[in-house]
């Protein structure tokens, strides 16, 4: 749900100018929302610098936005054609009647981080411990962690641990200072902590597999409207090819990272290496149909755990949400 404060903040954010490409100068193109320090800007920079959009016959324009709320509002208001956002948000929109589509972007997700010398070995060990949680009580990683801890270890983390919800930078700081025993954080913060010697007690992929998921699920994806496809599926298929080419360049060509390094806010080589490794590990490599089948399993679990507050009218993965250029293009 969009609050008045969120709308005002997003409106201000939309005024932040983005890079001006051919699309902004009057040619046909795709407007992609970019967040500060977001990994989408890494991919977009490789596409721009290496001319991967022009090679596919379209122009990509990056539109800078201040945060996730601003991106969602800009997308819903038609200021951008595509954003990278959460599968659950896309599912909720489609269940409410908006014809949105989802194309997997990354399976890199959060993890439960502890200090290297922590005595914690399992989720059961979290009883009585100070546990930081990025996001709110309806964060998908928190819901899945709670469910897994209850089913596998017989512990109710909401009752038996001492959870505290806050922004990731604050939780990271408190974990480093020893004010927290563990913290459930988004992957970029996990990578930064790993560069400092912290370790994972468990991660989102391991938790998801406990619910029958067969492989890494990209819970982040490109979200766009059917209105974009109404212009012709060739344009979106061309973008998909450029996106894959950029990811392939980052996977195979070390020089591509010279383009990305200035955007990463990596203060040292260890942090850079950790961020690069996690980004590459998260590149979707499975068929879209396999992603869709596993996503349906997770959405069913999350609908049971979070209900209408999390997914709105969606109780299952909405039909037609996933877009597969090989199947739909």
PyMOL commands that set and color helices and strands:
alter all, ss='L'
color gray80, all
select helices_A, chain A and resi 4-13+39-49+52-55+68-76+87-95+123-126+140-153+157-160+168-177+187-194+204-209+226-230+233-252+256-263+269-281+288-311+325-328
alter helices_A, ss='H'
color red, helices_A
select strands_A, chain A and resi 30-35+60-65+83-86+100-106+111-114+130-134+162-166+182-185+199-203+220-225
alter strands_A, ss='S'
color yellow, strands_A
deselect
rebuild
show_as cartoon
